Amino acid sequence: MEASNTETIVHALTRAIVEHRLRPGSKLAEQALADHFSVSRTLVRQALFQLSQKRLVTLEPARGAFVASPSTEEARQVFQVRRMLEMELTRAFVQSATPAKLATLREHVAKEQAAVAREDIADRTELLGDFHVLMAELIGNAVLAEVLRDLLARCAIATLMYQSSSAAHDSAAEHQALIECFATGDVAQAIQLMREHLDHVEEGLNLDRPAPTHDVKQALAQAESARTAT
């Protein structure tokens, strides 16, 4: 029961954040959340810790929990570094591509497309990023895979909050096109497609969406109303 309650809190806050209903920097008061969900502060604390592990919430000693603040400048820097790394990752992957590796990527893209179709923002964002990590894992470079995970985490909340559904759909389609290109063994074309793909992902972050609220209760109520309506 407790695990279920914690999961409910995590899901509700995640939805409020990723749907841009709750402003970055908003304080998440434990007692207010406990009252809203009719649970103990211990369960709220557990939920906030889980959200901090996903970098959606920051926990500050003696100050409490706050919605993480995405930095568009940091996101831009992340994409600059990713371009540097992933051009060579693409080269290495194509040169070592096998039917089994390509099949693994195709299975992953199928999961991406399913998450996009059901409009699961959190899952689709994680899966779309994991495509690139999976490429590094498939060439046996654990260090590069870990570096990419960290880079993706650094701009995760910006991607969660600002990537439109159409941009996510396009990203999954481009992953499929990349796989087909990998299969041909054309290294130069694959590198070009990867560069264009990363450009499109960065350009697809819609940074002009209306400002969300600092009011946690209002944000949660809006998220619950939207979920009920769907």
Backbone as CSV, one residue per row, in Angstrom:
resi,resn,N_x,N_y,N_z,CA_x,CA_y,CA_z,C_x,C_y,C_z
1,MET,0.833,-1.201,0.000,0.000,0.000,0.000,0.867,1.250,0.000
2,GLU,1.921,1.227,0.847,2.806,2.382,0.933,3.513,2.623,-0.394
3,ALA,3.976,1.513,-1.027,4.656,1.642,-2.307,3.710,2.251,-3.336
4,SER,2.446,1.819,-3.289,1.456,2.331,-4.222,1.237,3.820,-4.005
5,ASN,1.160,4.240,-2.721,0.975,5.655,-2.418,2.157,6.479,-2.894
6,THR,3.347,5.953,-2.675,4.550,6.661,-3.119,4.540,6.800,-4.639
7,GLU,4.184,5.726,-5.316,4.129,5.745,-6.779,3.103,6.759,-7.272
8,THR,1.983,6.867,-6.574,0.945,7.826,-6.950,1.466,9.249,-6.855
9,ILE,2.189,9.540,-5.786,2.748,10.881,-5.600,3.771,11.178,-6.679
10,VAL,4.657,10.212,-6.937,5.690,10.387,-7.959,5.040,10.658,-9.315
11,HIS,4.024,9.859,-9.651,3.368,10.007,-10.957,2.675,11.358,-11.061
12,ALA,1.973,11.776,-10.000,1.228,13.032,-10.043,2.158,14.231,-10.178
13,LEU,3.244,14.236,-9.413,4.185,15.350,-9.490,4.925,15.351,-10.829
14,THR,5.279,14.160,-11.299,5.951,14.076,-12.593,5.057,14.649,-13.682
15,ARG,3.797,14.272,-13.651,2.844,14.770,-14.662,2.718,16.284,-14.580
16,ALA,2.633,16.820,-13.364,2.500,18.272,-13.202,3.728,19.003,-13.723
17,ILE,4.901,18.391,-13.542,6.147,19.020,-13.996,6.294,18.924,-15.507
18,VAL,6.162,17.706,-16.044,6.434,17.523,-17.468,5.362,18.143,-18.353
19,GLU,4.160,18.331,-17.820,3.119,18.987,-18.599,3.159,20.500,-18.427
20,HIS,4.234,20.970,-17.776,4.484,22.402,-17.681,3.430,23.108,-16.848
21,ARG,2.881,22.405,-15.854,1.869,23.002,-14.990,2.500,23.571,-13.715
22,LEU,3.710,23.155,-13.435,4.376,23.567,-12.207,5.708,24.215,-12.562
23,ARG,5.906,25.425,-12.088,7.076,26.214,-12.467,8.363,25.659,-11.844
24,PRO,9.453,25.605,-12.619,10.755,25.229,-12.058,11.107,26.155,-10.891
25,GLY,11.662,25.564,-9.839,12.013,26.351,-8.662,10.932,26.359,-7.602
26,SER,9.737,25.840,-7.921,8.656,25.818,-6.935,9.032,24.953,-5.743
27,LYS,8.742,25.438,-4.553,9.011,24.659,-3.346,7.939,23.595,-3.188
28,LEU,8.358,22.376,-2.856,7.431,21.266,-2.648,7.381,20.961,-1.157
29,ALA,6.472,21.608,-0.479,6.359,21.471,0.972,5.824,20.095,1.347
30,GLU,6.544,19.394,2.192,6.158,18.028,2.555,4.765,17.967,3.174
31,GLN,4.474,18.880,4.110,3.186,18.806,4.800,2.033,19.091,3.852
32,ALA,2.224,20.052,2.962,1.163,20.373,2.000,0.880,19.186,1.088
33,LEU,1.948,18.498,0.672,1.770,17.321,-0.176,1.139,16.172,0.605
34,ALA,1.548,16.024,1.852,0.968,14.963,2.688,-0.532,15.186,2.857
35,ASP,-0.914,16.447,3.078,-2.337,16.773,3.225,-3.083,16.522,1.920
36,HIS,-2.473,16.898,0.809,-3.139,16.744,-0.492,-3.403,15.273,-0.817
37,PHE,-2.419,14.422,-0.524,-2.551,12.998,-0.860,-3.063,12.147,0.301
38,SER,-3.271,12.784,1.445,-3.748,12.073,2.653,-2.815,10.926,3.024
39,VAL,-1.528,11.246,3.071,-0.522,10.259,3.454,0.431,10.886,4.462
40,SER,1.355,10.075,4.963,2.334,10.581,5.921,3.437,11.355,5.203
41,ARG,4.133,12.192,5.957,5.255,12.935,5.385,6.388,11.977,4.995
42,THR,6.449,10.825,5.646,7.478,9.837,5.311,7.313,9.367,3.868
43,LEU,6.064,9.093,3.465,5.809,8.659,2.090,6.104,9.780,1.099
44,VAL,5.770,11.002,1.479,6.073,12.151,0.623,7.578,12.273,0.449
45,ARG,8.313,12.102,1.547,9.774,12.212,1.506,10.357,11.150,0.572
46,GLN,9.803,9.946,0.629,10.276,8.870,-0.247,10.023,9.226,-1.719
47,ALA,8.857,9.780,-1.987,8.514,10.162,-3.358,9.441,11.269,-3.859
48,LEU,9.712,12.245,-3.013,10.590,13.348,-3.413,12.007,12.848,-3.666
49,PHE,12.434,11.862,-2.880,13.776,11.294,-3.103,13.827,10.606,-4.463
50,GLN,12.778,9.856,-4.807,12.745,9.187,-6.111,12.789,10.206,-7.243
51,LEU,12.079,11.296,-7.081,12.068,12.344,-8.105,13.431,13.025,-8.206
52,SER,14.142,13.123,-7.085,15.477,13.720,-7.126,16.443,12.815,-7.875
53,GLN,16.221,11.495,-7.786,17.060,10.553,-8.517,16.869,10.705,-10.031
54,LYS,15.696,11.158,-10.425,15.399,11.384,-11.841,15.756,12.806,-12.274
55,ARG,16.287,13.589,-11.322,16.686,14.983,-11.552,15.505,15.885,-11.879
56,LEU,14.312,15.482,-11.469,13.148,16.351,-11.631,12.976,17.253,-10.416
57,VAL,13.549,16.854,-9.306,13.460,17.607,-8.054,14.861,17.741,-7.474
58,THR,15.132,18.895,-6.856,16.395,19.076,-6.152,16.108,19.132,-4.659
59,LEU,16.913,18.436,-3.876,16.774,18.424,-2.421,17.900,19.258,-1.823
60,GLU,17.532,20.305,-1.091,18.525,21.202,-0.516,18.494,21.101,1.007
61,PRO,19.643,20.815,1.629,19.711,20.696,3.090,19.153,21.935,3.783
62,ALA,18.295,21.704,4.758,17.704,22.756,5.592,16.715,23.654,4.840
63,ARG,16.538,23.415,3.529,15.608,24.244,2.756,14.443,23.431,2.208
64,GLY,14.676,22.155,1.900,13.600,21.320,1.411,13.738,20.934,-0.046
65,ALA,12.598,20.594,-0.656,12.579,20.106,-2.035,12.019,21.173,-2.966
66,PHE,12.612,21.229,-4.175,12.180,22.207,-5.165,12.140,21.539,-6.538
67,VAL,11.203,21.996,-7.372,11.182,21.527,-8.754,12.480,21.991,-9.420
68,ALA,13.154,21.067,-10.087,14.427,21.412,-10.718,14.226,22.487,-11.778
69,SER,15.236,23.303,-11.943,15.174,24.400,-12.913,16.009,24.070,-14.143
70,PRO,15.377,23.822,-15.272,16.147,23.509,-16.481,16.873,24.739,-16.991
71,SER,18.074,24.570,-17.395,18.856,25.661,-17.960,18.955,25.447,-19.464
72,THR,18.394,26.364,-20.237,18.459,26.213,-21.685,19.906,26.324,-22.171
73,GLU,20.702,27.126,-21.489,22.107,27.254,-21.875,22.840,25.934,-21.650
74,GLU,22.549,25.283,-20.503,23.183,23.992,-20.252,22.739,22.968,-21.291
75,ALA,21.446,23.018,-21.660,20.948,22.100,-22.686,21.696,22.308,-23.994
76,ARG,21.941,23.554,-24.364,22.680,23.828,-25.603,24.102,23.273,-25.529
77,GLN,24.736,23.446,-24.371,26.093,22.941,-24.202,26.118,21.412,-24.272
78,VAL,25.082,20.794,-23.708,24.988,19.335,-23.757,24.941,18.867,-25.207
79,PHE,24.142,19.543,-26.032,24.048,19.140,-27.439,25.367,19.375,-28.175
80,GLN,26.092,20.408,-27.802,27.404,20.635,-28.418,28.337,19.457,-28.132
81,VAL,28.343,19.013,-26.887,29.211,17.889,-26.503,28.726,16.604,-27.167
82,ARG,27.403,16.420,-27.210,26.864,15.210,-27.830,27.261,15.120,-29.296
83,ARG,27.238,16.245,-30.001,27.648,16.213,-31.405,29.096,15.742,-31.533
84,MET,29.955,16.242,-30.659,31.366,15.841,-30.692,31.522,14.339,-30.474
85,LEU,30.790,13.814,-29.502,30.924,12.403,-29.144,30.195,11.472,-30.113
86,GLU,29.003,11.859,-30.516,28.159,10.916,-31.242,28.500,10.788,-32.721
87,MET,29.264,11.727,-33.233,29.745,11.528,-34.597,30.683,10.310,-34.635
88,GLU,31.582,10.232,-33.644,32.505,9.098,-33.589,31.793,7.822,-33.131
89,LEU,30.799,7.968,-32.259,29.999,6.808,-31.848,29.320,6.200,-33.073
90,THR,28.759,7.056,-33.920,28.091,6.574,-35.129,29.069,5.846,-36.043
91,ARG,30.258,6.424,-36.212,31.270,5.793,-37.051,31.608,4.387,-36.519
92,ALA,31.838,4.319,-35.206,32.211,3.043,-34.595,31.078,2.028,-34.684
93,PHE,29.844,2.510,-34.521,28.712,1.576,-34.569,28.555,0.988,-35.965
94,VAL,28.572,1.842,-36.972,28.382,1.361,-38.351,29.479,0.371,-38.731
95,GLN,30.700,0.654,-38.318,31.822,-0.219,-38.660,31.736,-1.580,-37.972
96,SER,30.995,-1.638,-36.856,30.886,-2.908,-36.133,29.465,-3.466,-36.135
97,ALA,28.597,-2.902,-36.977,27.190,-3.306,-36.991,27.025,-4.767,-37.402
98,THR,26.121,-5.440,-36.715,25.756,-6.822,-37.042,24.228,-6.900,-37.080
99,PRO,23.681,-7.933,-37.705,22.217,-8.087,-37.705,21.633,-8.105,-36.289
100,ALA,22.349,-8.721,-35.348,21.857,-8.800,-33.972,21.796,-7.413,-33.331
101,LYS,22.832,-6.606,-33.554,22.847,-5.252,-32.989,21.742,-4.396,-33.582
102,LEU,21.561,-4.509,-34.889,20.502,-3.747,-35.549,19.123,-4.190,-35.062
103,ALA,18.968,-5.470,-34.823,17.685,-5.985,-34.318,17.401,-5.431,-32.919
104,THR,18.442,-5.316,-32.103,18.279,-4.762,-30.757,17.820,-3.308,-30.827
105,LEU,18.407,-2.537,-31.733,17.995,-1.148,-31.906,16.565,-1.062,-32.420
106,ARG,16.189,-1.966,-33.323,14.818,-1.940,-33.863,13.799,-2.243,-32.758
107,GLU,14.130,-3.180,-31.891,13.242,-3.495,-30.763,13.080,-2.278,-29.861
108,HIS,14.176,-1.558,-29.667,14.122,-0.369,-28.821,13.250,0.713,-29.451
109,VAL,13.403,0.919,-30.747,12.611,1.935,-31.440,11.122,1.593,-31.391
110,ALA,10.792,0.324,-31.428,9.386,-0.084,-31.311,8.810,0.368,-29.963
111,LYS,9.618,0.280,-28.911,9.185,0.743,-27.586,9.020,2.262,-27.579
112,GLU,9.943,2.960,-28.256,9.834,4.416,-28.361,8.509,4.796,-29.019
113,GLN,8.237,4.155,-30.144,7.043,4.495,-30.912,5.768,4.216,-30.114
114,ALA,5.800,3.157,-29.307,4.635,2.834,-28.474,4.427,3.912,-27.410
115,ALA,5.512,4.382,-26.803,5.412,5.425,-25.778,4.929,6.740,-26.385
116,VAL,5.397,7.046,-27.597,4.951,8.260,-28.289,3.466,8.154,-28.604
117,ALA,3.036,6.986,-29.061,1.630,6.788,-29.442,0.686,6.939,-28.254
118,ARG,1.111,6.471,-27.094,0.232,6.589,-25.918,0.451,7.901,-25.169
119,GLU,1.298,8.780,-25.734,1.565,10.107,-25.179,2.077,10.034,-23.745
120,ASP,2.944,9.070,-23.494,3.590,8.939,-22.187,4.882,9.760,-22.230
121,ILE,4.803,10.994,-21.770,5.913,11.934,-21.931,7.170,11.462,-21.225
122,ALA,7.024,10.991,-19.986,8.197,10.570,-19.228,8.881,9.367,-19.879
123,ASP,8.091,8.351,-20.266,8.659,7.145,-20.874,9.281,7.438,-22.234
124,ARG,8.593,8.230,-23.036,9.116,8.487,-24.378,10.431,9.251,-24.298
125,THR,10.536,10.190,-23.352,11.770,10.968,-23.211,12.933,10.071,-22.811
126,GLU,12.674,9.190,-21.862,13.726,8.277,-21.413,14.145,7.333,-22.534
127,LEU,13.169,6.776,-23.247,13.481,5.823,-24.316,14.203,6.494,-25.479
128,LEU,13.798,7.699,-25.831,14.446,8.396,-26.943,15.908,8.686,-26.625
129,GLY,16.186,9.019,-25.370,17.568,9.245,-24.977,18.356,7.953,-24.899
130,ASP,17.702,6.909,-24.420,18.381,5.624,-24.245,18.823,4.999,-25.569
131,PHE,18.220,5.411,-26.678,18.647,4.910,-27.988,20.138,5.150,-28.185
132,HIS,20.581,6.335,-27.823,21.981,6.719,-28.017,22.896,5.996,-27.023
133,VAL,22.410,5.834,-25.796,23.170,5.076,-24.796,23.310,3.626,-25.247
134,LEU,22.231,3.079,-25.793,22.235,1.696,-26.257,23.254,1.492,-27.372
135,MET,23.397,2.464,-28.252,24.411,2.360,-29.303,25.802,2.182,-28.691
136,ALA,26.096,2.986,-27.660,27.407,2.888,-27.009,27.583,1.538,-26.333
137,GLU,26.514,1.044,-25.715,26.589,-0.263,-25.057,26.830,-1.375,-26.081
138,LEU,26.199,-1.250,-27.236,26.313,-2.296,-28.258,27.694,-2.367,-28.898
139,ILE,28.447,-1.260,-28.843,29.822,-1.339,-29.353,30.794,-1.695,-28.220
140,GLY,30.226,-1.915,-27.020,31.056,-2.348,-25.901,31.806,-1.240,-25.190
141,ASN,31.372,0.007,-25.346,32.050,1.128,-24.695,31.224,1.602,-23.503
142,ALA,31.466,0.990,-22.350,30.704,1.301,-21.144,30.961,2.724,-20.667
143,VAL,32.174,3.218,-20.858,32.506,4.579,-20.419,31.694,5.599,-21.214
144,LEU,31.640,5.423,-22.528,30.873,6.334,-23.364,29.392,6.263,-23.019
145,ALA,28.897,5.068,-22.757,27.487,4.910,-22.378,27.183,5.698,-21.107
146,GLU,28.080,5.636,-20.134,27.886,6.352,-18.874,27.962,7.863,-19.083
147,VAL,28.897,8.304,-19.925,29.010,9.738,-20.228,27.733,10.247,-20.885
148,LEU,27.193,9.485,-21.818,25.961,9.893,-22.493,24.783,9.925,-21.523
149,ARG,24.722,8.957,-20.603,23.649,8.967,-19.597,23.699,10.260,-18.781
150,ASP,24.903,10.642,-18.379,25.048,11.857,-17.577,24.663,13.089,-18.389
151,LEU,25.080,13.148,-19.635,24.734,14.286,-20.485,23.227,14.396,-20.663
152,LEU,22.578,13.267,-20.896,21.127,13.266,-21.074,20.407,13.689,-19.804
153,ALA,20.922,13.260,-18.652,20.311,13.630,-17.376,20.421,15.132,-17.130
154,ARG,21.506,15.733,-17.597,21.726,17.155,-17.374,20.650,18.028,-18.025
155,CYS,20.079,17.563,-19.118,19.045,18.373,-19.773,17.711,17.628,-19.821
156,ALA,17.575,16.606,-18.954,16.356,15.785,-18.989,15.099,16.596,-18.729
157,ILE,15.128,17.450,-17.715,13.896,18.180,-17.385,13.547,19.175,-18.486
158,ALA,14.566,19.754,-19.130,14.288,20.668,-20.240,13.619,19.909,-21.387
159,THR,14.118,18.700,-21.662,13.516,17.892,-22.730,12.109,17.456,-22.351
160,LEU,11.940,17.017,-21.101,10.624,16.583,-20.632,9.588,17.695,-20.761
161,MET,9.999,18.899,-20.395,9.046,20.001,-20.338,8.825,20.687,-21.676
162,TYR,9.826,20.663,-22.551,9.747,21.509,-23.730,9.662,20.778,-25.067
163,GLN,9.841,19.444,-25.079,9.739,18.734,-26.352,8.277,18.454,-26.679
164,SER,7.838,18.888,-27.834,6.450,18.677,-28.232,6.228,17.230,-28.656
165,SER,4.961,16.835,-28.717,4.623,15.476,-29.142,5.057,15.227,-30.584
166,SER,4.892,16.241,-31.447,5.284,16.075,-32.844,6.795,15.916,-32.968
167,ALA,7.553,16.657,-32.138,9.010,16.544,-32.173,9.444,15.164,-31.688
168,ALA,8.759,14.638,-30.670,9.081,13.298,-30.167,8.791,12.247,-31.233
169,HIS,7.680,12.406,-31.945,7.328,11.483,-33.032,8.398,11.515,-34.115
170,ASP,8.832,12.724,-34.470,9.863,12.864,-35.499,11.176,12.229,-35.053
171,SER,11.491,12.368,-33.774,12.737,11.816,-33.243,12.743,10.300,-33.354
172,ALA,11.627,9.669,-33.007,11.529,8.210,-33.117,11.646,7.769,-34.574
173,ALA,11.029,8.541,-35.485,11.107,8.214,-36.914,12.543,8.345,-37.420
174,GLU,13.257,9.346,-36.929,14.647,9.535,-37.341,15.537,8.405,-36.805
175,HIS,15.215,7.895,-35.617,15.960,6.742,-35.105,15.790,5.553,-36.048
176,GLN,14.574,5.354,-36.541,14.314,4.260,-37.470,15.117,4.457,-38.755
177,ALA,15.157,5.693,-39.249,15.916,5.985,-40.466,17.414,5.765,-40.253
178,LEU,17.894,6.098,-39.055,19.306,5.883,-38.731,19.646,4.399,-38.795
179,ILE,18.774,3.566,-38.247,19.028,2.122,-38.247,19.139,1.602,-39.673
180,GLU,18.226,2.043,-40.532,18.260,1.587,-41.922,19.551,2.027,-42.609
181,CYS,20.018,3.217,-42.250,21.283,3.692,-42.822,22.458,2.887,-42.264
182,PHE,22.426,2.591,-40.961,23.485,1.767,-40.362,23.612,0.442,-41.110
183,ALA,22.467,-0.106,-41.502,22.438,-1.414,-42.154,23.136,-1.391,-43.509
184,THR,23.211,-0.229,-44.139,23.859,-0.141,-45.455,25.377,-0.081,-45.336
185,GLY,25.865,0.269,-44.146,27.310,0.385,-43.952,27.895,1.692,-44.447
186,ASP,27.038,2.654,-44.808,27.503,3.950,-45.319,27.839,4.859,-44.134
187,VAL,29.102,4.890,-43.750,29.530,5.638,-42.571,29.276,7.139,-42.731
188,ALA,29.654,7.701,-43.868,29.509,9.143,-44.078,28.049,9.577,-44.009
189,GLN,27.166,8.806,-44.632,25.747,9.137,-44.615,25.169,8.995,-43.213
190,ALA,25.612,7.975,-42.489,25.126,7.763,-41.124,25.526,8.922,-40.214
191,ILE,26.761,9.376,-40.362,27.233,10.508,-39.550,26.439,11.767,-39.877
192,GLN,26.163,11.980,-41.154,25.369,13.136,-41.565,23.964,13.072,-40.989
193,LEU,23.343,11.893,-41.046,21.996,11.733,-40.485,21.983,11.944,-38.978
194,MET,23.009,11.465,-38.287,23.070,11.644,-36.839,23.221,13.123,-36.495
195,ARG,24.062,13.833,-37.234,24.234,15.262,-36.984,22.906,16.000,-37.182
196,GLU,22.215,15.686,-38.271,20.921,16.323,-38.538,19.903,15.963,-37.460
197,HIS,19.942,14.709,-37.005,19.014,14.265,-35.962,19.212,15.063,-34.681
198,LEU,20.453,15.219,-34.237,20.720,15.974,-33.012,20.329,17.434,-33.172
199,ASP,20.547,17.978,-34.368,20.112,19.355,-34.642,18.596,19.471,-34.497
200,HIS,17.881,18.500,-35.047,16.417,18.533,-34.997,15.904,18.394,-33.563
201,VAL,16.534,17.525,-32.769,16.099,17.351,-31.383,16.261,18.656,-30.615
202,GLU,17.411,19.301,-30.794,17.641,20.570,-30.090,16.647,21.632,-30.554
203,GLU,16.444,21.718,-31.865,15.517,22.712,-32.408,14.076,22.424,-31.988
204,GLY,13.781,21.148,-31.686,12.427,20.750,-31.329,12.028,21.073,-29.909
205,LEU,12.965,21.573,-29.108,12.615,21.973,-27.743,11.880,23.307,-27.803
206,ASN,10.615,23.278,-27.473,9.761,24.463,-27.554,9.918,25.293,-26.284
207,LEU,10.794,26.297,-26.342,11.090,27.089,-25.147,10.156,28.276,-24.971
208,ASP,9.150,28.383,-25.821,8.252,29.544,-25.752,6.883,29.199,-25.179
209,ARG,6.792,28.053,-24.496,5.496,27.679,-23.923,5.122,28.617,-22.787
210,PRO,3.825,28.781,-22.487,3.388,29.681,-21.413,4.001,29.275,-20.072
211,ALA,4.267,30.272,-19.248,4.869,30.002,-17.937,3.909,29.236,-17.044
212,PRO,4.394,28.199,-16.354,3.555,27.444,-15.433,3.419,28.171,-14.099
213,THR,2.799,27.527,-13.141,2.527,28.155,-11.856,3.482,27.666,-10.771
214,HIS,3.585,28.457,-9.688,4.338,28.038,-8.511,3.421,27.310,-7.524
215,ASP,2.097,27.381,-7.761,1.114,26.833,-6.824,0.991,25.319,-7.016
216,VAL,1.535,24.555,-6.048,1.558,23.102,-6.165,0.146,22.520,-6.222
217,LYS,-0.741,23.002,-5.347,-2.104,22.483,-5.318,-2.814,22.732,-6.648
218,GLN,-2.633,23.931,-7.185,-3.263,24.259,-8.465,-2.720,23.377,-9.583
219,ALA,-1.403,23.163,-9.587,-0.785,22.350,-10.632,-1.272,20.909,-10.572
220,LEU,-1.353,20.356,-9.363,-1.814,18.979,-9.202,-3.278,18.848,-9.606
221,ALA,-4.076,19.848,-9.248,-5.489,19.813,-9.614,-5.652,19.857,-11.124
222,GLN,-4.843,20.696,-11.792,-4.905,20.798,-13.262,-4.511,19.465,-13.890
223,ALA,-3.455,18.845,-13.343,-2.985,17.576,-13.892,-4.038,16.490,-13.719
224,GLU,-4.697,16.476,-12.552,-5.737,15.481,-12.289,-6.936,15.697,-13.216
225,SER,-7.274,16.952,-13.459,-8.397,17.262,-14.346,-8.082,16.809,-15.775
226,ALA,-6.850,17.049,-16.190,-6.450,16.640,-17.542,-6.473,15.133,-17.681
227,ARG,-6.017,14.422,-16.642,-5.994,12.957,-16.694,-7.420,12.423,-16.760
228,THR,-8.328,13.012,-15.976,-9.727,12.579,-15.971,-10.378,12.810,-17.330
229,ALA,-10.029,13.942,-17.927,-10.630,14.293,-19.225,-10.211,13.331,-20.322
230,THR,-9.001,12.733,-20.165,-8.533,11.803,-21.191,-8.919,10.390,-20.850
